[in-house]
Amino acid sequence: MQARTNKRTEKRMLPGILNGIGIVLMTGIILISLPLVLPKVFGYQIYGILTDSMEPEYSVGEAVFVKPVTPQEIKVGDAITFRLGTDSDLTATHRVVRIEEEKQQFITKGDANVSEDTTPVSYSRVVGKVVFGIPLLGRLSFYLHSYTGVIVCIAAFAVVLALWVAAEKLKSKESAK
């Protein structure tokens, strides 16, 4: 008699456990994606640091949050993100060391670099000013945008959905008894 009662109790608990696991997984997915999505709502763009040229301020794999600003808002000492060419989507993040207002360009340098960049950054190539960075978030973002990362995200959503469907079916089955 006791064994039968324990099995019934376990069967009643299983839907709640499956539902709880689904909630924990979904919460994890949301918490991981929140820093990659929420800043965009407020107008920030996110870029990953790919080289060590800005060490120690910004490390390889760090995500930097860039706010679009006018060239006049940029001061010497600000870290800026800029397109590497007028016809390029590739970007770099370096610090402004001089401003040549008459030529409408910035002279930049990576914090870890010995010398200034050889090519000045024209005002038109500036994406914006770096406001803050989050270590390792750039690596996570790069992974999530990769083929494997997309598959992992789809699989995680599928697992959550399967857990919730299974929990509902078990609840329906239990209430029908």
C-alpha angles and dihedrals in degrees: 000000000000092000091052091051092050092051091050091050091049091050091051092050096048097077090051091049092049090046091049093051089050091051092049092049093047091047089052092051091050093047092050094049098040097081089049096050110028098063090055089061088060094049100263122135120214124221131176122231106234102176137041094243092111097047130167095018095049120018131207108278095026120130115226122202112220125198117204109240137167116260089247090063092059117095134188107278096034118125109230134187115221141172112257092225140009091252096037135095091198112111140195133196117217137148123262110242098170139010121215100195095177091056092037094232142117126227107218139187135185111244091236095043122099097217139033120269112274094227119059117226112241116218090247092062096055114112095183149283123299110244101178144332137223116211117239093001089106091058091049091049091049090050094047090052092050123093091254092048092052090050091049091050093049090047091049091052090047091052092049091049092047091050092051093046091048091049091051093048091050091048091050092047092049094048091049090061 
